[in-house]
Amino acid sequence: MSSTSAQIGVTGLAVMGRNLARNFARNGYTVALHNRTSAKTRALVEEFGDEGDFIATETAEEFVAALERPRRLVVMVKAGEATDAVIKEFAPLMEPGDMIIDGGNAHFADTRRRERELREQDIHFVGTGVSGGEEGALNGPSIMPGGSPESYASLGPMLEKISAKAEDGAPCVTHVGADGAGHFVKMVHNGIEYADMQLIAEAYQLLREVAGYSPAQIADIFRTWNTGRLDSYLIEITAEVLKHVDAATGKPFVDVVQDQAEQKGTGRWTVQIALDLGVPVSGIAEAVFARSLSGHSELRAASQGLPGPTAQQLSEAEAGAFADQVEQALYASKIVSYTQGFHEIAAGSEEYGWDIDLGAVAAIWRGGCIIRAAFLDRIRAAYDTRADLPSLLSDKTFAQEIGAAQDDWRAVLVAATRQGVPTPGFSAALAYYDALRADRLPAALTQGQRDFFGAHTYRRTDREGSFHTLWGGDRSEVGA
Ligand SMILES: NC(=O)c1ccc[n+]([C@@H]2O[C@H](COP(=O)([O-])OP(=O)(O)OC[C@H]3O[C@@H](n4cnc5c(N)ncnc54)[C@H](OP(=O)(O)O)[C@@H]3O)[C@@H](O)[C@H]2O)c1
């Protein structure tokens, strides 16, 4: 084999890069390998060299020279400064038309900057979201590439081959849009993932504390739910986690794990960017805050003696009926999370001129990624029916479903409040639903207050123009 025959190269051979490289090789591509610490390159070839054609390289020059032109160089290193360091090392060795594909979890603003800088050198920088963890990287992830259409023409067929396939056989990859669009969509994907996980966690807590079910019983409930409209990877693994018994103590695994959730940052970015764009993603924000609150151990310890309501356990028959209501609340809240997430993608697309096809995004999340779910096919269908849908709640089917769920949703929140079980995700979702459908919001009063203390002016319901009331004077109204 010639030393310049690799169709693709991967640098950064930790868990993600190594599995992605193997995935390309298993699909028949010759893959050049590189890692800062070359022992990892050698280890990959020793362990998995028989899975396909690999070209192991040690130096940056050797690596770049091993790639056929135009070069396709995938960077799978720690996001942030490491990505800049790697680009600085490789870009001078590359030529016009070559592609650098960043598959790490970069912030989309960094991707926009890197794309702009490399464009000056006529190098295509393809910021690419990859979801599915190490398992997905090996067997088929959901892939969200940004960058130029030319780069997708060259890279797309390879990504389609290694990606997950949805149930209808469609590859879970699409050209999301220019520059940072792919990483933006991956960011929102992770925000939605946080919300999904929080809602599932709240459902678990309610089934445990209000209905009195054991973790094993709740696992069975989740398994049943997984055969219906909540069918999803996250519900499936939740049942597995709840069923698991700790070998050392014989207790349910969930009872021996510290209740302090960690986060890496993409959920937080989703909320920060939503604030900048003025998009209400309250469900996602509550999920991020719930993890953050769980980690404040000293604050929690100091508050543990505060009074709460007297617990009242449900009878067996009541518990069964309550579980059905929780399913309704979970499903309705999930519709709201996705409504908010897709609103953020639409707003980002508008702000940065990406022209993102929302239905295509839903379609590529149907397989490979952490939030994969039967539900996503319905979102795709909603956008197929109407590409400019103002909100998922405007889709007839989703509107009907959420309407049918709302009584149970409210009943669950009444029970949660009465029993003192925190449900920030469910509650935020219902507040969003009620606010959107309201005829009048108290924002009118807020405007009055703003005009009173800051002469910020207000608009009237019956006349055009801006107005200010002379609050300190005779309270007459003046046009502003
Ligand atoms: N883990 C997941 O489930 C997942 C899912 C989706 C996306 N991602 C993203 O995929 C990327 C890779 O993730 P990972 O978990 O496989 O690895 P990681 O722990 O994030 O990064 C380790 C890799 O980065 C390299 N590296 C670190 N600093 C470097 C530098 N200054 N110069 C050159 N190389 C440097 C390391 O090389 P050495 O071996 O020499 O230290 C190693 O190959 C990350 O951006 C991550 O956010 C991860």
The ligand as an SDF file (V2000), in Angstrom:
LIG
                    3D

 48 52  0  0  0  0  0  0  0  0999 V2000
  -16.4960   10.8620   25.3730 N   0  0  0  0  0  0  0  0  0  0  0  0
  -17.6540   11.0470   24.7380 C   0  0  0  0  0  0  0  0  0  0  0  0
  -18.6630   10.3550   24.9640 O   0  0  0  0  0  0  0  0  0  0  0  0
  -17.7540   12.1090   23.6970 C   0  0  0  0  0  0  0  0  0  0  0  0
  -18.9100   12.1890   22.9220 C   0  0  0  0  0  0  0  0  0  0  0  0
  -18.9710   13.1310   21.9110 C   0  0  0  0  0  0  0  0  0  0  0  0
  -17.9060   13.9920   21.7260 C   0  0  0  0  0  0  0  0  0  0  0  0
  -16.7930   13.9170   22.5170 N   0  0  0  0  0  0  0  0  0  0  0  0
  -15.7010   14.8440   22.2450 C   0  0  0  0  0  0  0  0  0  0  0  0
  -14.7170   14.1440   21.4820 O   0  0  0  0  0  0  0  0  0  0  0  0
  -13.4160   14.6670   21.7910 C   0  0  0  0  0  0  0  0  0  0  0  0
  -12.5360   13.5150   22.2310 C   0  0  0  0  0  0  0  0  0  0  0  0
  -13.0900   12.9390   23.4010 O   0  0  0  0  0  0  0  0  0  0  0  0
  -12.3630   11.7530   24.1760 P   0  0  0  0  0  0  0  0  0  0  0  0
  -13.2030   11.4740   25.3780 O   0  0  0  0  0  0  0  0  0  0  0  0
  -12.0730   10.6530   23.2270 O   0  0  0  0  0  0  0  0  0  0  0  0
  -10.9260   12.3580   24.5600 O   0  0  0  0  0  0  0  0  0  0  0  0
  -10.4930   13.5380   25.5660 P   0  0  0  0  0  0  0  0  0  0  0  0
  -10.2070   12.9290   26.8920 O   0  0  0  0  0  0  0  0  0  0  0  0
  -11.4470   14.6500   25.5090 O   0  0  0  0  0  0  0  0  0  0  0  0
   -9.1070   14.0110   24.8980 O   0  0  0  0  0  0  0  0  0  0  0  0
   -7.9730   13.1720   24.8930 C   0  0  0  0  0  0  0  0  0  0  0  0
   -7.2650   13.2750   23.5580 C   0  0  0  0  0  0  0  0  0  0  0  0
   -6.8660   14.6310   23.3160 O   0  0  0  0  0  0  0  0  0  0  0  0
   -5.4580   14.6580   23.0610 C   0  0  0  0  0  0  0  0  0  0  0  0
   -4.9000   15.9260   23.4820 N   0  0  0  0  0  0  0  0  0  0  0  0
   -5.1710   16.5970   24.6270 C   0  0  0  0  0  0  0  0  0  0  0  0
   -4.4780   17.7600   24.6510 N   0  0  0  0  0  0  0  0  0  0  0  0
   -3.7580   17.8170   23.4940 C   0  0  0  0  0  0  0  0  0  0  0  0
   -2.8810   18.7670   22.9390 C   0  0  0  0  0  0  0  0  0  0  0  0
   -2.6000   19.9180   23.5680 N   0  0  0  0  0  0  0  0  0  0  0  0
   -2.3230   18.4950   21.7430 N   0  0  0  0  0  0  0  0  0  0  0  0
   -2.6230   17.3560   21.0980 C   0  0  0  0  0  0  0  0  0  0  0  0
   -3.4580   16.4210   21.5600 N   0  0  0  0  0  0  0  0  0  0  0  0
   -4.0270   16.6520   22.7470 C   0  0  0  0  0  0  0  0  0  0  0  0
   -4.9340   13.4870   23.8770 C   0  0  0  0  0  0  0  0  0  0  0  0
   -3.6510   13.1250   23.4390 O   0  0  0  0  0  0  0  0  0  0  0  0
   -2.6510   12.3120   24.4250 P   0  0  0  0  0  0  0  0  0  0  0  0
   -3.0320   10.8860   24.2740 O   0  0  0  0  0  0  0  0  0  0  0  0
   -1.3130   12.6280   23.9060 O   0  0  0  0  0  0  0  0  0  0  0  0
   -2.8750   12.8400   25.8140 O   0  0  0  0  0  0  0  0  0  0  0  0
   -5.9870   12.4490   23.5630 C   0  0  0  0  0  0  0  0  0  0  0  0
   -5.8190   11.8820   22.2790 O   0  0  0  0  0  0  0  0  0  0  0  0
  -13.6380   15.7250   22.8800 C   0  0  0  0  0  0  0  0  0  0  0  0
  -13.7120   16.9890   22.2690 O   0  0  0  0  0  0  0  0  0  0  0  0
  -14.9590   15.3560   23.4760 C   0  0  0  0  0  0  0  0  0  0  0  0
  -15.6200   16.4630   24.0420 O   0  0  0  0  0  0  0  0  0  0  0  0
  -16.7020   12.9760   23.4720 C   0  0  0  0  0  0  0  0  0  0  0  0
  1  2  1  0
  2  3  2  0
  2  4  1  0
  4  5  1  0
  4 48  2  0
  5  6  2  0
  6  7  1  0
  7  8  2  0
  8  9  1  0
  8 48  1  0
  9 10  1  0
  9 46  1  0
 10 11  1  0
 11 12  1  0
 11 44  1  0
 12 13  1  0
 13 14  1  0
 14 15  2  0
 14 16  1  0
 14 17  1  0
 17 18  1  0
 18 19  2  0
 18 20  1  0
 18 21  1  0
 21 22  1  0
 22 23  1  0
 23 24  1  0
 23 42  1  0
 24 25  1  0
 25 26  1  0
 25 36  1  0
 26 27  1  0
 26 35  1  0
 27 28  2  0
 28 29  1  0
 29 30  1  0
 29 35  2  0
 30 31  1  0
 30 32  2  0
 32 33  1  0
 33 34  2  0
 34 35  1  0
 36 37  1  0
 36 42  1  0
 37 38  1  0
 38 39  2  0
 38 40  1  0
 38 41  1  0
 42 43  1  0
 44 45  1  0
 44 46  1  0
 46 47  1  0
M  CHG  2   8   1  16  -1
M  END
$$$$
